[in-house]
Amino acid sequence: MKVRYILYGLGEFFTDFFADGRIIKRLDEMGYSFCGRSDSFRNGEEIINDKVYSITPLPPENFIDKIVLSVGEGRVGEISSSLMEMGITRDKIISAKEFLNSAFCKGDFKYKLSIAVIVKDEERHILEWIEYHRMIGVEHFYIYDNGGSKALEKMLLPYISNGIVDLIDYPGVRMQLSAYDDTINNFKYQSKYIALIDADEFLVCKESNLYHLINNSLDIDNDKLSLLPLLPGGLVINWEVFGTSGFETDTSYGLLTATHLYRYSDSKIYPNAHIKTIVNPRTVDKPNVHNMKFLPYFGSRSLMGSFNVGSFFPDGVKEDRIRVYHYAYRSEKEIETKFLRGRAATRYDSQSEIENAILSAKEENKKYCNEVYDDWMVQYEPELKSRIKSAMSGKLL
């Protein structure tokens, strides 16, 4: 049975919260039932879930399950006192922030941490990518195949059979944002958190537990909510962009993470300040490649506490506990192949555009992408090799 909620709101806080209906729609999907809502500028009457209900006068106390106060932080105590004088017990009164925090951020989920990715011709590295992320705590993968590869499907069959991978056929041009939309629409109630990254990007956690690091940033106790300007809907992480490390072809190296050891310097704010986001998918209104558009009252934050609204890390490139290692250029030959085959998020309208993009990428790789030696990922090589070998035989570790 759905719990009945009465929404009590005043002025701009109420309007920001519920006016466009996005939060109400998402809450309805999650099984919350609202009997009415009140706004001092709307004569206390609105239609919710096909019912008209006036908050003044209040109904009998035993009819009310919860009253959600969508008012400014400074008025919660005042309004609570007024409602208690009218016979409503304190345990039935909850602030909007507390309510949304409970509804969107708490609960039991099939997976704690998943990744959604769209791929095209990634057979060369996909097992390394999956097994590495499994090693650091990722439980599930939503893989959208933009290339229609039978080889990829065969390679991933052990993961599909064991419920570790959902492989979704996803043809078309510039389908990355569409794939992310599909992830949010269809899987937001399966996984507590979902990282929206690419197949050439590896989450790197330099603390002991990736999930705990994420959860401590996004799952906030109610007594700390008043300290935050927004409810955390996503954790933003900045890039470390790697170059070819001198490799000419894809066949001239072994594991990507054990051989590509040179990257951009952190002194280069661009492009390392670019972010990717690990989201609480229930709070996302519209996904993007880098940052997200969140539902009202939610936003993305960094581990350093800053809330971010753009595609760049709000704290420069100072945060080192968690990064996205972005292997942008794997070899000179792969730079050409990547642009010639077409990309999931970018469309080139002429051959000259493709050629210019290739030249620009090669120049960037040569000038900037191989400045700093970084062997953090080498430590995973022995176990990764063992896990990949086992996966190729059909047995997962």
N, C-alpha and C positions, 0 to 999 in steps of 0.2 A: 504493500500500500504506500502511495506517495505521501510524504510529509507536507502538510499545508504551511505555506509561508505567506505572511503579510508584509509587504514592502512599505516602509514608512520613509518618505523622502521630503527634502526641502530644497527648493531652488536649484542652483547650478549643479550641485553635487548629485542630486537625483537625476537631473536631465542628462548629465554626462554618463551616468551609470546605466540607465535603462532606455533612453529615448529612442535609440535606433533598433532595439530589439535583439541585437546579436547575443548579448549575455542571456537574456530570457530564453532564446531559442536553444542555446547550448545547454543551459540548465534543464530545460524541458527534456532534452535528449538523455540527460543523466538521471531523470526520474524525479525531479523536484516539481512540486505543484504550487503555483501561486494563486491565492484567492483574490488578491486585490493589491492596489498600490495607491499611495496618496502623495500628492504634491500640493503645497500651499498655493501654487499658482494655477492649479488645475481643478480647484473646487473639490478635491478629495475623491474623485471618481475616475476609474479607468477600467478598461476591459483587458483581462488576462485569462488565458485559457478558456475563452468563451464565457466568462462570468463577469458580471458587473458587481463590484462590491465597494461600499463606502467605508473608509476607515474611521470616520467620525459620525455617530458615536461608535465606540469599539463594541464588538460582539461579546457575548459571554466569554469569560476567561477560559472555560473548558473547551471552547471551539478553537482556540489559538494554539498552534504548535510552536511557532517561532515568529517573532517580529524582527525583520531585518532593517536596521537603521541606515539609510543612505543619506547621511548628513555629514557636515564638516567634522573633523576630528574633535574640535573644541566643543561641539554641541552634543556629543554622544551621552555624556553624563547628565546634562540638563534634560534631554528628551527621555532618557531612561528613567529619571526621577519622576517626570510627569506621567509616564505610562504606569509606573509602579503605584502612583497615587490613584490611578484609575483602576487598580486591581490586578495589573499584570505582574506576575512574579519575575524576579530578576533573571532566573535561569531560562526564561523564554525570550529574552531580549539579546540580540547579537548585532555587533556592528557589521557593516557591509564588508569591510576588509576581512574580518574574522570569518564571516560566512563564505566569501569567495575563496579564501585560503583553504578552508575545510573542503568546500565542494570541488575545487579544481586541482588541489595539490595533494590531498590525502586519499587514502584508499588502497585497495589491493589490485594488483595488475598482473597479467600473465608474464610480462617481462619487466625487469627493472630498467634495462638500458638496451636500446636497439639503434641501428643505423639504417637510414634510407639513402639509396644511391641509384643514379641512372648510369648505365654503362653502355659502351659501344666498342666491340673488339678488344676486350680487356682480358682475354684468356691467359695472356703471358704472365700477369701479375695477380690475378684475382684470388688464387689460393693463399698467396703470401699475405694479401690484404685481409682476407677473412680470418686466417689463423692467427695473425698478429693481434687483431682486435679481440678475438676470443681469448687470447692469452691475458689481455689486460682487463677483461670483465664484460665485454659486450656479449649479450645473450642471443640476439636475434638480428637478422638482416632482411630488409625489404629491398630487393634488387630488381630494378626496372631495366629490362633488356631492350635497348634502342636499336640493336643490330640484328635481332632475330637469329641468333647463333645457336645452331644445334650442338655445336661443340661446347659452348658454355653450359647449356642445359645438361649435357652428359657429365661435364666436369663437376657440376653442382648437385648432381643427383643424391650423393650421400647426405648432404646438408638438407636437401629438400625432404628426403625420407625420414630424417631425424628431427624435423620440425625446426631447424635452425635457420633456414632460408625460405622466404617466399619469393619465388621467381615470377615476375610479371612481364609478359610480352608487351612492349610499349613502343611501337613504331611511330615514325613521324619526324618532323623537322622542328628543332628547338623545343624539345619536350621536357626539359629539366624542371621548369616551374610547374608544368602540368603534372609531372610525376610527384613533386612535393605536395601539390594540392591533393592528389589522390591519396598520398600517405596520411595527411591530416584528416581527410574525410573518412577514410576507411579503417585506420589503425590507431586513432588517437586514444581509444579506450583500452587498447591491448598493452601498450608499453608506457611506463611512467615517464620515461625520457626517451627522446629520439634525436640522434645527431644527424643533421642534414649536411653531408659532405660528399666529396667526389672520390672516385676510385684511385686517384693519384694523391690522396690526402690521408694521412695517418694521425690519429689522435695520440698525443704523447703526454703521459702523466708522469711527472717526476716526483710525485708523492706515492705512498704505498697503495692506495686504492682509488681508482678512477671514479667508481660509482659514489663512494662516500664524499669525495671532493665535490662532485656535482650536486649530490643531495643536500649537503650542508649549505650550498649556495642558493638552492631553489626551494627547499622544503623548510619554511620558516615557522618557528613557534609563534603563536598568537601574541604573546607578551612582547615580542620584538617588532611587531608590524608597524607600530606608531613611529618607529625610527626610519622607516623606508618611505620614499616618495611614491613608489609604485610597488605592486606585488611582483615578485620575480617570475617571469614567464620563460626566460631562456638565459643560458650562460654563454657569453661571447668569448671566443678564443682567437688569438691572432696567429697568423701564418709564420712559418719559417720557410722561405722559398729556396729550394735546392736546384742546382744546375746539373749538367751532364757529367760532371767530374771527369771530363776528358774522354768519355766513351763515344765511339763513332756509330755503333750499331747496337740493337737490343741483344744480339746474340753474343756480344763481347763481355757480358757481365753476368753474375749469378743473381743472388737476391738483391732486389732494389735497395732495401734498407741497409744491407751490409756493405754495399759497394759505392753508393752515392753519398759521399761524405763531405761535400763542399756546398756551401749555401751563401745567400746574401748576408752581409753584415747587418747587425742590429742597428747600426748607425744610420742605415738606409730606412727611414720611416716608411717610405713607399717602396715596395708593396707589402712589407712585413706587417704593417698595421691593418691590412685587410683582415676581416674576421669571418669565421664560420660560427654557427650557433647550434648548441645542444638545447632542445626545446622541451618544455612541458607542452605536449601537443594539444592538450585541451584548451590552452590559453591562446593559441594561434588563430588569428582571423584570416590572414593571407600570408603564405610563406614566400620567401625570396631566396636568392642564391646566398646572400650574406646575412643580413639581418631580416627580422620578420616584422610584419604588421600584427600587433597583438590586439586582443579584445580590450575594451576600456578598463582602466585600472591596472593593467599588466604591462610589463616592459622587460627588456633584456638588461642584464648586468654583467660586470666582470668580477673576477675573484677579488679584485681590489675594492669592490663596492660601488663603482661608478655605474650609473644607468646610461645606456647607449641608445641612440635613435638612428644612427647612420650605419654605413658599411665599414667604418674604420674603428679600431680599438680605441676606447675613450682615454686610455692611460698610456698612449704611445706604444712601445714594445718592451715595457718594464716587467711584465708578468711572466715568470719563467716556470711556474709550477705546472702549467698545462699549456700546450701549444698544438697547433696543427702543422705537422711536417708536410709541406706541399712539394712533391716531386714533379715540378712543373715541366722540366726538360730532362728526359731520361737518356736520350742520345741524340746526336746530330740527325741521324736518319729518322728517329721517332718524331722529331720536331716537324719534319716534312710530312710524315704519314698522318700525324694528328690533324693537321690543317687540311690535307687533301681528302681525307675520308669524311670530313664534316664533323661538327661537334654538337653535343646535346643541347647546348645553351646558345650557340652562336651560329648565325647564317651569313655566308659570304655570297654576294650576288654576282661576282665575276671572277675570272681566273686571275686578273691583275690584283684584286683584293686579297686573294689567297696567297699569291706570291709575295705581296708586300707584308702580309702577316707573318709569313715564314721568315723573311729577311729581318723583320723587327724582332721576332723571337730569338733568332740566332744571335743577333747583336746584343740583346739583353743578356743572354746566356754567357756570351763571351766577356762582356764588360763587368757584370755584377754578380752573377749567380754562383760563382766559384771562389768567393773571397775568403770564407771562414771555414776551417776544418771542424766538423762536428760528428763524432763517432758514437753518440748516445745510443743509436739503434743497433750497433754491432753486438751488444750484449745478448740480444735475442736470437742471434743467428743459429746457434746449435739446436735449440728447441724448435725454432721455426722450421728448420730443415727436416727435423724428425716428424713434425706434425704434417708438413706438406707431403712428405713421402708416404705417410700413413693414409692421408686423405686420397692421394692418387691411387692407392690400392683399394679404396672403398671403405676403409676403416678410420673412423674419427677418434682422436684422442680427447 
